[in-house]
Every structure is written in C-alpha cells, then in structure tokens.
Amino acid sequence: MFDKDVIKTLKLHCNDLVFKEIDWEKIIDNKILNLNTPSFFRRAIDKLVLKKETDYYSIILEKILNLRKKIKSLFGTNNDGQVRFLLRVDDFPRFGVESEMFYEFHNILKRNNIPYLLAVTPKPGNRELTLSEVNILKDISKDKVEFALHGFTHQIKNKNIKSEIIGMKESEIHKEINNNLEYLKDFNINVFVPPFNSIDLKSYKIISQKFKCICGGRETIKYLGFWFTPCFLMNSLYVSSYYPVYGKANEILEYIVNKLNKIKENIIVPLTLHWTWEIKNNFKHTELLIESIKDKVIAWNKFLKTAIDIL
C-alpha cells in the first residue's frame, strides 16, 4: 500500500501550487521523503575540523525546493512566496536559572508581536513548579504563546541512553501524560517536545495518540530516521528542527540572512531556541533575530489547523 504519510506531507509542502484535485500517488513515489543523513566522515569533519554542528537542515531544504520545482513544472505554476517560520522555545523552567529571567526573553518576542511555542517541563528534577513559575505561565499565556509538554521531569532514566522517554513502559507513559496534562490543564497543550529530542518508534506511537504534534531534532534521527520537516509520520504530525535553525540566535540569524532570505518560496522552517542559551549576551542576539523575522512567524495553532485539515 502506498504510504499515506507521503501524500499528506506533499500536500503540506505543495498545496499552494496545485489548484485542482490530483492523484498524488501517480505524481511521485514514496521514496521522495527518504533522506540520507550526512556520512560519518562529513560529521567528523564538521565537528573536529570546522568545530561546528553538521548542517542537517540544508539537506532537507534542498529536497523541499526540488520537490516544489517538480510540482511547478508539472502544473505550470510559478508562484513566488515567502519563507515563514515556526518558533519553538525549549526548557522552561531550567535548572540553575532563575525562572523570572524568562520575562526578559519573552518581552522581546512580545514587543515584536511574535507567536511561539514554549516547551514546559511540569516537574523539573522531580519537583513541582513553584507558584512563581505557574504565575509566569499564566501571565505570558495572555500573549501570543502556546505551550508544549516538554517531557515530565526532564531527567535521564537510563545512564546508557540520554532520554527520559525511551524505555518507559506504555502504561507509565500514559499515566505520566494524563497526570501532567491535568496538572497543566489551564494551558491547552497539543504538542509534545521530548527532552533531549530523544524519542523512539515505540514511544512515538504511544505519545502520538495524545498529541496533535510531536517535535524532534538531530538526536531523533537515530531512532526515527531523517525526514522532511514538517512532515507526517505514522499518521501524526512530526516537526523536527535541525542545525543551523536549531541553535543559538546568532547562528540562526546568520543562516536566515545568508540562505533563507534569498528564497522566494512558501516554505515553513521550524526554528528552535533555548532561552537560557541567550542569557550570556543579555539577549542581544535574540533581539536581532526576532527583529529579522517579525511578520514572518506563524502561530502553531494556525499551522496545526492547516495540517489537521490535510488529515
């Protein structure tokens, strides 16, 4: 049977180019979404010689651009467009950092009218959120902020695997999800962000029963494979974020200026920031990044609605 995830993913990336009902299965085979990860040699050169992360996202970007070019050629369309962004912010609260400092980060986004997704760990280090932390979440929820469940405790379960989720029993996962969604019931959570971007096939299938969307990153490749982003995976929406659009604000900004600003296509790029990574420079790089993308960031709920309509 043809993989329905492929058709849904093609629609997600190319619906704006097609103005009639078509048989997607006849247009393109299901191998189009299979990506080859960079070789061990390439990754070693990047890490040891160039002292940087491997540029995973550009591999995906090239595939997306080639796909859209093919669809344009088939249907004679030549739509220009604009790269738009989904912004994910990880790690609230963060061990060793005063949670009240988050306001400095948030206010930059608020001033620029930026919608974003905040990944919240409900019981960080097996402790309850403080009253102050809960009040921060309630306060910022009045702005353009949506919330994701960022694991349960953000603690590694097995010293041999950097993951909180992998290895958990199905019944335990269900129990933790139910308890923590109840705990955060005031915040309408539809997205799951696994701590350390670490989730395997078994836990993905379980968690996808409870959430409209699951996020990932470079670490997820080992367990789920290397896919387009965003895409549909096992009939669920999967949004992975890769370097250099997953990283520090100055790295992301450099990539946007040098690469993405030159592209005139309707492409959705998932950006990921860790707010605590930006404290060292007093959020100056955050300010520059946010100013460069304002009016180009879409709300997660709007994106999810588009994806659900495809489902």
KOLBA-33008 format. One record per residue (C-alpha): x, y, z; residue in one letter. Coordinates in steps of 0.1 Angstrom, whole numbers, plus 5000, padded with zeros to 4 digits. Layout:
BEGIN
XYZA
...
This chain:
BEGIN
500050005000M
501250354992F
502450535023D
499750795031K
502150995052D
503951085020V
500851225003I
499951435033K
503551565036T
503551654999L
500251845003K
501752025033L
504652155013H
502952194979C
499252264982N
499752624973D
501052514939L
498052284929V
494652424921F
492752114914K
492151764928E
495051544917I
496251184923D
499451254943W
500350884942E
500750894905K
502851204906I
505651094929I
506750784946D
507050744983N
510850744983K
510951124978I
510851185016L
513650945025N
516751145032L
520351025037N
521951155068T
525451305063P
528251045064S
530350975094F
533251145075F
531251455069R
530151485105R
533651425118A
535051695096I
532351935108D
532951855144K
536651815146L
537952045118V
535252305114L
534252295151K
530552325143K
527352125141E
526551945108T
524252145086D
521351895085Y
518652155076Y
520152255043S
519851885031I
516151905038I
515852245023L
517352134990E
514851844988K
511952074995I
513052324969L
513552044943N
510151904952L
508452234947R
510252284914K
509051954902K
505452024911I
505652374895K
506952214863S
504151954862L
501352204867F
502852514850G
502652724882T
505252974891N
504153114925N
506653324943D
506353314981G
507953395014Q
509753175039V
507853165071R
508953035105F
507652825134L
509352935166L
509852675194R
511552775227V
512852505249D
513352455286D
511052635310F
511952615338P
515752555336R
517752415365F
520252665378G
518552975362V
516053205379E
512753155361S
511953525365E
514653595339M
512353445313F
510453775312Y
513453945296E
513353695268F
509553685265H
509254065263N
511554085233I
509153855214L
506054035228K
507354375216R
507754235181N
504354055181N
505953715177I
503953395183P
505853105197Y
505752765214L
507152725249L
508252375259A
507352345296V
508552065319T
505952025346P
508051855373K
511651955365P
514051745385G
511051575401N
509951895419R
506752085415E
506652415396L
506852695420T
503952935425L
506153205408S
506752975377E
503052895374V
502253265376N
504753335349I
503053085326L
499653235334K
500953585328D
502553515294I
499653305282S
497753635277K
500253705249D
500953505217K
502353205235V
501352845231E
502652565253F
504152215247A
504751935272L
508551905275H
508651565290G
507751515326F
510851565347T
513551625320H
515651365338Q
517651075322I
516050745330K
518950525319N
522550625321K
523250445288N
520650645269I
520251025270K
516451015272S
513651045296E
511150875274I
512950575258I
512550265279G
509450375297M
506550125298K
503450215278E
501350225309S
503850455326E
503850695296I
500050715296H
499950775333K
502651055331E
500951225302I
497451215318N
498751335352N
500851615337N
498251735312L
495851755342E
498551945361Y
498852195332L
495252195322K
494952575321D
497352585291F
495652385263N
498652175253I
498651995219N
502351955213V
504951715228F
508651805228V
510751515241P
513651615264P
516951585246F
514951545214N
515151175222S
512150955214I
512050615197D
509450445175L
507650275203K
507150585225S
506350795194Y
503450575186K
502150595222I
502650975225I
501051045191S
497750915205Q
497651205229K
499051495209F
498451665176K
502151715170C
505451575182I
508751765178C
512251635174G
515851725164G
519251585154R
519151335182E
515851195170T
517351075137I
518950785154K
515550645164Y
513050775138L
515150845108G
515951165088F
512751315074W
511451635058F
510351885083T
507551945089P
506051605078C
503551345086F
504951035103L
502850735112M
499750945105N
500851215130S
502451555125L
506151555132Y
508151875133V
511851835137S
514352125140S
517952095128Y
521052305130Y
521552575118P
517952675125V
518252495158Y
520952665179G
521953005193K
520253315180A
523353445162N
523853115143E
520153105132I
520253475122L
523353415101E
521753135082Y
518553335076I
520453625062V
522853425041N
520453155029K
516753175037L
516253545028N
517253464993K
514553204988I
511153314973K
509053014981E
506352925006N
508352715030I
507852665067I
511052655086V
511052525123P
513352735144L
514352635179T
515852855206L
516852775242H
516253095261W
518953015287T
521552995259W
520853365252E
521453495287I
525253525283K
524853815258N
521953965276N
519553855248F
521154095223K
521353825197H
517753735204T
516754095197E
518554095164L
517053755153L
513553845163I
513654185146E
514754005114S
511853755113I
508953965126K
505853945104D
507253605091K
506453385121V
503253185121I
501353075152A
501552705160W
497752675163N
497352815128K
499952565115F
498252275133L
494952365118K
496352365083T
497952025090A
494751875105I
492751985075D
495051775054I
494451485076L
